[in-house]
Amino acid sequence: MSLLIFLTVLQAVIAALLIGVILMQKSEGGGLGTGGSPAGLMSARGAADFMTRLTAILATLFVVLSIVLAALATRSSSNRTIDQTLERTAPVQQQAPAAPLDPLGGAGTAQPGPAPAGALAPTAPATK
């Protein structure tokens, strides 16, 4: 795991360097744009060659490191299994109490009261 973290940090540093090197180049290909002697590393042509080489090296390192990180990530995640501990089952229903509760707190001692208005009263069975 620490190798994966180290390579990720290394890739971030290479990416920052690559961005810096690309931004330092002139769009016309003049490199750093500094003058100087016609010959040597820091001339316009020498700087362009150096920056071009450095860009190519950093870009190659970035791509290779991306492939290595992808391979390491797939290898470390291949050992995992799907977690199925959150499977849901139907909840168990509880049975209703046999006797209704008294509103005053006594269990099973409720007295039948008058039927609410609009409620139908039970009828006696019809006899022939």
N, C-alpha and C positions, 0 to 999 in steps of 0.2 A: 504494500500500500504506500509506503514512503517513497518507493521508486516512481510510482504514478504521480505523486504530489511533486517530487523533484522535477520530473520531466514536464509537468504542466507549468511550473514556475519558469523553467528554462525556455519553454515555448513562448511564454508571455514576454520574456526579456528579448528573445529573438524577434518577436513581432514588433516590439517597440523600437528596436534597432533598425529593423527593415523599414518601418514607417519614417524614422528619422533620416535614413539614407536616401529614401525616395524623395522626401520633401527637400533635401538639400540640393538635389540636382536641378539644374535649369531645364526648362521645358525644351529649349533648343538643343540640349545635349552638351551644354558648356560646362557641366560639372559644378564645382563650387562657385565658379564665376570669379575667382581671384586671379589677378594678373600674375606677373612674375616673369622669370626668364623663359624663353621659348623652349628650353630643354629642362627636363627634370620632372619630378613627381607632381609638384604643385603648379605646373603650368596649366593652361586651360585644357590642353589635350591630355596631359598626364593625369589631371584630376578627373577628367571624364572617364578615362580608362580605369582608374582606381575605383571610382564610384560604381561604374558598371560592373566591374568584377565583384566588388563587395555586395552589390545588390543581387547578383546571380548566386553568390555563395550563401547569403542569408536566405534567399528564397528557396534554394535547394535544401538547406537545413530545416527550414520551416515545413516544407512538404514531407520530408523524410520523418521528421519528428511527429507530424500529424498522423502519418500512417502507423508509426510505432505506438502512439498513444491509443489509436483506434483498436489496434490488435490487442494491446494490454487490457483495454476496457472490455472488449468482448470476451477475452479469456477469463477475466475475473468475475464477470457476470454470468458465465455459462454454468456455474455450480449452483445457482439459485433455483429454487422451485417456486411455484405459484402458491402463495399463502391462501389457504381456504378456510381459515379459522372464523371468518365472518359470515359463514353460510347461515342463512336464516331458516328457522323452523317455525311452524305454526304455534302460536302461544296456547298454553293449556287454559281452557275456560273453567272458571270456578262455578260451583253450583250456587244457586240463590238460596238464602236462608229459608227454612221451612215455615217459620212463623214471622209475621211482620213485626217490626220494632215499634214500641210505643214512642210517640213523639216526646214524652216526658222522660224517657230513659229506660224504662223497664222492658225487658225482652220477652216477647210472647204474651204480654198481658194487655194488648190493645183491645179495647171494647169496640164492637161495631157501632159506628155512629150513623147519623142521618146521611143519606145519599146526597151527593152534591147536586145542585140544581142542574137539570138537563140530563142527568144520568138515568138510564132505564133501570127500573126495579126488576128483580127477578120475578118471573111469573111461575105460577104453580102449573104442574103438568095437566093437560086437558084430560078430563075423564069422559067416558062415553056412557 
